[in-house]
Amino acid sequence: SVNTKATIGGLPSNSSNGTMVGPRPATALVSTSTTSNGQMSIMGVAAVANVTAATIMNAAAAAASASISTSPSSPISTPVASAALGAATTSGGSTAAAAPVVSTSAPATADNVAAAPPVFKNSTARNFTISPISTTPKPRRRVRDRDKPPPAKKPAPPPPPSVDKKVAPVPPRMQKVPGSGMGMGLGPLLRERAAALRGIVNGIDIKEWDPSSDKHLPANYSKDDMRGKRACKLELQRELRLPLDTDIPLLAFIGRLDYQKGPDLVLQALPSLVNLGCQVVILGSGAADYEDAVRKAQESFPYYVRGKVVFDVPLSHRIIAGADILLMPSRFEPCGLNQMYAMRYGTVPVAHSTGGLRDTIIDMDPFTKEGQSSTGTGWTFAPANIEAMVDAVSTAVKMYNEDRTSWHALQQRSMSQDFSWGVAAKQYEAVFKALQEEKQGGSKKAEAGAKQAQAQASSSVR
């Protein structure tokens, strides 16, 4: 393949407005190649000057009827158009091919432009074919799937009608149906039956857990007279051989030593809690590694930490009554009871915001303005990690140390909460009544439908 120059002289050129402005020489680059059958085809013509494709095709069409004889050593001539071959020299300096130099002044016409590509014959019977330049516009890019806008989401189907209702131990306003992680495969089913779910929080035995009459306490007290709680704290410090100081915040963890309850979070946070100036009491039994960690924690912090690896109900009563803050960092908790016991005894809960803990603890609002009454009963934190728990404890300890008036108001609000089984029983009763009414309503509708069908059948017979 050889690039040669073909000078086309005397051809009309177009201006910017499309009119012919007179003859103007032009130079074009012609690429030729020889095929296996001896034909040399001109692959393309690129105008260097302002020459249109129609002008070049006009020159080619004018020479279509002429037989140009040529050889490597002699010029060519034609009776129709005067042409000369300009020798094309390769990089080595030898003559490789010849390109026609055509001179014509014939105007461009539609017939000439649309004519078939001309064929040039030489002495060796080789044909030079000029391929026409296509002026057809390129097709537009095909719209791919990724360029299309996403399809509109279909509306979720309404929940299927159901006459039976399942009861879960969480109120419906805070219902969080578990997914595949901890739902044990029931997540999809519960989400499908979400319209039929009703949540009821567990209750506690308010007679057994009553600070005003608890027989396990060294002193009784109520929300109207909190002096007995101070005595319970001093007696607990004495029993556990902690420094006797009612001004030191006393934190307690009571529960099964299991991963679910989060005792590892309390154990790992002990350095931070001790730095806050807190005493920490841990009561529980369970996994052997957690039990060993509790014993070692007491040895590491003998002045601040006490651990009792035992299941002791009376001691749990005394700890809840004598503590200022109850820690409940449970990773998940269907309902939980200790936070309700603690609030009834004026002990402020600090718990992970999950399950029943979130449903029973009203989180303190940090943006409550001075003079406004808060409704909080404790602090919740999320996620279940050391940093979040220590932050929540720090906030509670700050109020305990700096604002005892707000702290006492917080204790009284907590003790005013009603977590008795009477409240839970009323909620169960409401669910059963709704089921009965729905069932009776369905029976009445079915009976009315049967009567209407019978009436229609009798009328058609008539």
C-alpha positions in Angstrom: 0.0 0.0 0.0 1.5 3.3 -1.1 0.4 6.9 -0.4 0.7 9.2 -3.4 -0.3 12.7 -4.2 -2.7 13.5 -7.0 -3.0 17.2 -8.0 -6.4 18.0 -9.4 -6.3 21.3 -11.2 -9.0 23.5 -12.6 -11.7 22.0 -10.4 -14.5 24.2 -9.1 -14.4 24.5 -5.3 -17.3 25.4 -3.0 -17.5 28.4 -0.6 -19.1 28.6 2.8 -22.5 29.3 1.2 -22.4 26.3 -1.1 -21.8 28.3 -4.4 -18.9 27.6 -6.9 -16.2 30.3 -6.5 -14.1 29.3 -9.5 -11.2 27.0 -10.4 -8.8 26.3 -7.6 -6.0 23.8 -7.5 -6.1 21.2 -4.8 -3.9 18.4 -3.5 -5.3 15.1 -2.4 -3.8 12.1 -0.8 -4.5 8.8 -2.5 -3.9 5.5 -0.9 -3.5 2.6 -3.4 -3.1 -1.1 -2.9 -2.6 -4.1 -5.2 -4.8 -7.1 -4.8 -4.1 -10.7 -5.5 -5.9 -10.6 -8.9 -3.8 -7.7 -10.2 -6.2 -4.9 -9.4 -5.0 -1.7 -7.7 -7.7 0.1 -5.8 -7.6 3.6 -4.5 -8.8 3.2 -0.9 -9.5 6.8 0.0 -9.1 10.4 -1.0 -8.5 13.1 1.6 -8.7 16.7 0.4 -5.9 18.9 1.8 -7.4 22.1 0.3 -11.1 23.1 0.4 -12.3 20.5 -2.1 -15.5 18.6 -1.5 -16.2 14.9 -2.1 -18.5 15.8 -5.0 -15.6 17.7 -6.8 -13.3 14.7 -6.5 -16.0 12.3 -7.8 -16.7 14.7 -10.6 -13.1 14.5 -11.8 -13.1 10.8 -11.5 -16.4 10.5 -13.4 -15.0 12.7 -16.2 -12.2 10.2 -16.8 -14.4 7.2 -16.5 -14.7 6.7 -20.3 -11.1 7.1 -20.9 -8.6 4.2 -21.1 -5.4 5.5 -19.5 -2.3 3.6 -20.7 0.5 3.8 -18.3 3.8 2.1 -17.6 6.4 2.8 -15.0 8.6 4.6 -17.5 6.2 6.5 -19.8 3.6 9.2 -19.2 -0.1 8.6 -20.0 -2.5 10.5 -22.2 -6.2 10.5 -22.8 -8.4 12.1 -25.5 -11.0 13.1 -22.9 -8.9 14.6 -20.1 -5.3 15.7 -19.9 -3.5 13.8 -17.2 0.0 13.2 -16.0 1.4 10.7 -13.6 3.3 12.1 -10.7 5.8 9.5 -9.6 5.5 8.4 -6.0 8.8 7.7 -4.4 9.1 5.3 -1.5 11.3 5.9 1.5 14.1 4.1 -0.3 14.0 6.5 -3.2 12.7 4.1 -5.9 9.5 4.7 -7.8 6.8 2.5 -6.4 3.7 3.6 -8.1 2.1 6.4 -10.1 -0.9 8.6 -9.3 -3.0 10.3 -11.9 -2.9 14.0 -12.2 -6.2 15.0 -13.8 -7.1 18.4 -15.1 -10.7 19.2 -16.0 -13.1 22.0 -15.7 -16.4 20.1 -16.0 -18.9 21.2 -13.4 -20.2 18.7 -10.8 -23.6 17.3 -11.6 -25.9 14.9 -9.7 -25.4 12.3 -12.5 -21.7 12.5 -12.2 -21.7 12.2 -8.5 -24.1 9.3 -8.5 -22.2 7.4 -11.2 -20.6 4.1 -10.6 -16.9 4.2 -9.5 -14.7 4.6 -12.7 -12.2 1.9 -13.7 -8.7 2.8 -15.0 -6.9 0.3 -17.2 -3.1 0.2 -17.8 -0.9 -1.7 -20.2 -0.8 -4.7 -17.8 -4.6 -4.9 -17.6 -4.6 -3.7 -14.0 -7.8 -1.9 -12.9 -7.7 1.2 -10.7 -11.0 1.3 -8.8 -12.0 4.5 -6.9 -14.4 3.7 -4.1 -17.0 6.3 -3.6 -16.9 8.4 -0.4 -20.0 7.7 1.7 -21.9 10.8 2.8 -24.5 8.8 4.7 -24.7 10.0 8.3 -23.6 7.5 11.0 -26.5 5.9 12.8 -27.2 7.0 16.3 -25.7 5.0 19.2 -27.9 2.3 20.3 -29.4 2.9 23.7 -28.0 0.2 26.0 -29.8 -1.2 29.0 -27.6 0.6 31.4 -28.6 3.9 29.8 -32.3 3.3 30.3 -34.0 4.7 33.4 -34.6 2.1 36.1 -38.0 0.6 36.1 -40.5 2.0 38.6 -40.9 0.0 41.8 -44.0 -1.9 42.2 -46.1 -1.0 45.2 -45.9 -3.5 48.0 -48.9 -5.9 48.1 -51.3 -5.4 51.0 -50.9 -7.8 53.9 -53.1 -10.9 53.7 -56.2 -10.7 55.8 -56.0 -12.7 59.0 -58.3 -13.3 61.9 -55.7 -14.7 64.3 -53.1 -12.5 65.9 -49.7 -13.4 67.4 -48.5 -11.7 70.6 -44.9 -10.7 70.9 -43.3 -9.3 74.1 -42.7 -5.8 72.6 -45.2 -3.0 72.0 -46.2 -2.5 68.3 -44.8 1.0 68.1 -41.3 -0.3 68.7 -41.7 -3.6 66.9 -38.6 -4.6 65.1 -39.0 -7.9 63.3 -35.6 -9.7 63.2 -34.1 -10.6 59.9 -32.2 -13.7 59.0 -29.5 -12.9 61.6 -31.2 -13.6 64.9 -34.8 -14.4 63.7 -33.9 -18.1 63.4 -35.6 -18.2 60.0 -38.8 -16.6 61.3 -38.1 -13.1 60.0 -39.8 -13.4 56.6 -42.8 -15.0 58.1 -43.2 -12.3 60.8 -42.8 -9.5 58.2 -45.5 -11.1 56.1 -47.8 -11.3 59.1 -46.8 -7.8 60.4 -50.4 -6.6 60.2 -51.5 -9.4 62.6 -48.7 -8.8 65.2 -49.5 -7.3 68.6 -46.8 -6.6 71.2 -47.2 -6.8 75.0 -44.4 -6.0 77.5 -43.9 -8.5 80.3 -44.9 -7.5 83.8 -43.1 -7.9 87.2 -44.3 -9.0 90.6 -44.8 -5.7 92.3 -45.4 -7.3 95.7 -42.0 -9.2 95.6 -40.2 -6.3 94.1 -41.4 -3.4 96.3 -38.7 -1.3 98.1 -41.2 -0.2 100.7 -41.8 -3.8 101.9 -38.9 -5.8 100.6 -37.8 -8.2 103.4 -34.3 -8.6 101.9 -33.4 -4.9 102.4 -31.7 -3.5 105.5 -34.0 -0.5 105.2 -37.1 0.2 103.2 -38.0 3.3 101.3 -40.4 4.8 98.7 -40.4 7.5 96.1 -41.7 9.9 98.7 -39.0 9.1 101.2 -35.6 8.0 99.7 -33.6 8.0 102.9 -33.7 4.2 103.1 -31.9 3.9 99.7 -28.8 5.7 101.2 -28.8 3.2 104.1 -29.0 0.3 101.6 -26.0 1.7 99.7 -23.9 2.0 102.9 -24.8 -1.5 104.0 -24.0 -3.0 100.5 -20.5 -1.3 100.6 -20.0 -2.7 104.0 -21.1 -6.2 103.0 -18.9 -6.3 99.9 -16.0 -4.6 101.8 -15.9 -1.5 99.5 -14.9 1.9 100.8 -17.9 3.5 102.6 -18.8 6.6 100.6 -22.3 7.4 99.5 -21.1 10.1 97.2 -19.2 7.6 95.0 -21.4 6.4 92.1 -22.1 2.7 92.5 -22.6 0.7 89.3 -24.1 -2.8 89.2 -24.3 -5.6 86.7 -26.7 -8.5 87.4 -27.3 -11.2 85.0 -26.2 -14.4 83.3 -22.6 -14.4 82.3 -23.3 -15.1 78.7 -22.3 -13.3 75.5 -25.9 -12.2 75.0 -25.9 -10.2 78.2 -22.7 -8.4 77.4 -20.6 -9.0 80.5 -17.5 -8.8 78.3 -18.3 -5.1 77.6 -18.5 -4.3 81.3 -15.2 -6.2 82.0 -13.3 -4.4 79.2 -14.7 -1.0 80.2 -13.6 -1.4 83.8 -10.5 0.9 83.4 -12.6 3.7 82.0 -15.3 3.2 84.7 -12.7 3.3 87.4 -11.2 6.5 86.0 -14.7 8.0 86.3 -14.5 7.3 90.1 -17.1 4.6 90.1 -17.5 1.5 92.2 -18.6 -1.6 90.1 -20.4 -4.7 91.4 -20.9 -7.7 89.2 -23.2 -10.6 90.2 -23.9 -13.6 88.1 -22.9 -17.1 86.9 -22.5 -18.7 83.6 -19.7 -19.4 81.2 -16.4 -20.5 82.9 -14.3 -18.0 81.0 -16.5 -15.1 82.1 -16.5 -16.3 85.7 -12.7 -16.4 85.7 -12.6 -12.9 84.1 -14.9 -11.6 86.9 -12.6 -13.0 89.6 -9.5 -11.5 88.0 -11.2 -8.1 87.6 -11.7 -8.0 91.4 -8.0 -8.8 91.9 -7.0 -6.1 89.4 -9.2 -3.3 90.9 -9.5 -4.3 94.6 -10.5 -0.8 95.7 -13.3 -0.3 93.1 -14.5 -3.7 91.8 -16.3 -6.6 93.5 -17.4 -9.8 91.7 -19.8 -12.4 93.0 -19.8 -15.5 90.8 -23.0 -17.0 92.2 -26.8 -17.1 91.7 -28.2 -15.3 94.8 -31.7 -13.8 94.7 -31.6 -12.0 98.1 -28.2 -10.4 97.2 -29.6 -9.3 93.9 -32.3 -7.4 95.8 -29.8 -5.7 98.0 -27.5 -4.8 95.0 -30.4 -3.3 93.1 -31.5 -1.3 96.1 -28.0 -0.1 97.0 -26.7 0.7 93.5 -27.1 4.1 91.8 -26.9 2.9 88.2 -27.7 -0.5 86.7 -25.7 -1.6 83.6 -27.5 -3.7 81.0 -25.4 -3.9 77.8 -27.3 -6.9 76.4 -26.7 -7.4 72.7 -30.3 -8.5 72.3 -33.1 -8.7 74.8 -36.7 -9.8 74.0 -38.0 -7.9 77.0 -35.8 -7.9 80.1 -36.8 -7.7 83.7 -33.8 -6.2 85.6 -34.3 -2.7 84.2 -37.9 -2.7 85.4 -36.8 -3.9 88.9 -34.1 -1.2 88.9 -36.5 1.6 88.1 -39.0 0.5 90.7 -36.1 0.7 93.3 -34.9 4.1 92.1 -31.8 2.8 90.4 -31.3 4.4 87.0 -30.7 2.0 84.1 -28.1 2.5 81.4 -28.8 -0.1 78.7 -28.2 -1.0 75.1 -31.0 0.3 72.9 -32.5 -3.0 71.8 -35.7 -5.0 72.2 -37.5 -4.6 75.4 -34.8 -2.4 76.9 -35.6 0.3 74.4 -39.3 -0.1 74.9 -39.3 0.2 78.7 -36.6 2.9 79.2 -37.5 6.5 78.2 -34.2 8.0 77.1 -33.1 11.2 78.7 -33.2 14.2 76.4 -29.9 16.0 76.5 -31.5 19.1 74.9 -34.0 19.7 77.6 -33.9 23.4 78.4 -33.6 24.7 82.0 -36.9 25.0 83.6 -38.6 22.3 81.4 -39.5 19.0 83.0 -37.9 16.0 81.4 -39.7 12.7 80.9 -36.6 10.4 80.8 -36.1 7.4 83.0 -32.6 6.4 82.0 -30.1 6.3 79.2 -29.7 4.0 76.2 -26.8 3.6 73.9 -26.0 2.1 70.5 -24.2 0.2 69.1 -23.3 -2.3 71.7 -19.6 -1.5 72.2 -17.4 -0.1 74.9 -17.2 3.4 73.7 -21.0 3.9 73.4 -21.5 2.4 76.9 -18.8 4.5 78.5 -20.2 7.7 76.9 -23.7 6.9 78.3 -22.3 6.1 81.8 -20.2 9.3 81.7 -23.4 11.4 81.0 -25.2 9.7 83.9 -22.3 10.1 86.3 -22.0 13.8 85.4 -25.6 14.4 86.4 -25.1 12.4 89.6 -22.1 14.4 90.6 -23.2 17.9 89.5 -27.0 18.0 89.7 -28.4 16.0 92.5 -31.8 17.7 92.2 -32.3 16.5 88.6 -31.0 13.1 89.7 -33.6 12.8 92.4 -36.3 13.9 90.0 -35.1 11.2 87.6 -35.3 8.5 90.4 -38.9 9.5 91.2 -40.0 9.4 87.6 -38.5 5.9 87.3 -40.2 4.7 90.5 -43.6 6.1 89.2 -43.6 3.7 86.2 -46.2 0.9 86.3 -44.7 -2.4 85.1 -47.2 -4.6 86.9 -48.9 -7.6 85.4 -52.2 -5.8 85.7 -51.1 -3.5 82.8 -50.0 -6.4 80.7 -53.2 -8.4 81.5 -55.3 -5.5 80.2 -53.4 -5.5 77.0 -53.9 -9.2 76.6 -57.6 -8.8 77.3 -57.8 -6.1 74.6 -56.3 -8.4 72.0 -58.6 -11.2 72.9 -61.7 -9.0 72.7 -60.5 -7.7 69.3 -60.2 -11.3 68.1 -63.7 -12.2 69.4 -65.3 -9.1 67.7 -63.5 -9.8 64.5 -64.6 -13.4 64.6 -68.2 -12.5 65.3 -68.1 -9.8 62.6 -66.9 -12.4 60.2 -69.7 -14.8 61.2 -72.3 -12.1 60.8 -71.0 -11.2 57.4 -71.0 -14.8 56.3 -74.6 -15.2 57.6 -75.7 -12.1 55.8 -74.0 -13.2 52.6 -75.7 -16.6 52.8 -79.1 -14.9 53.3 -78.5 -12.6 50.3 -77.5 -15.6 48.1 -80.6 -17.5 49.2 -82.8 -14.5 48.4 -81.3 -14.1 45.0 -81.7 -17.8 44.3 -85.4 -17.7 45.3 -86.1 -14.7 43.1 -84.5 -16.3 40.1 -86.7 -19.4 40.6 -89.8 -17.2 40.6 
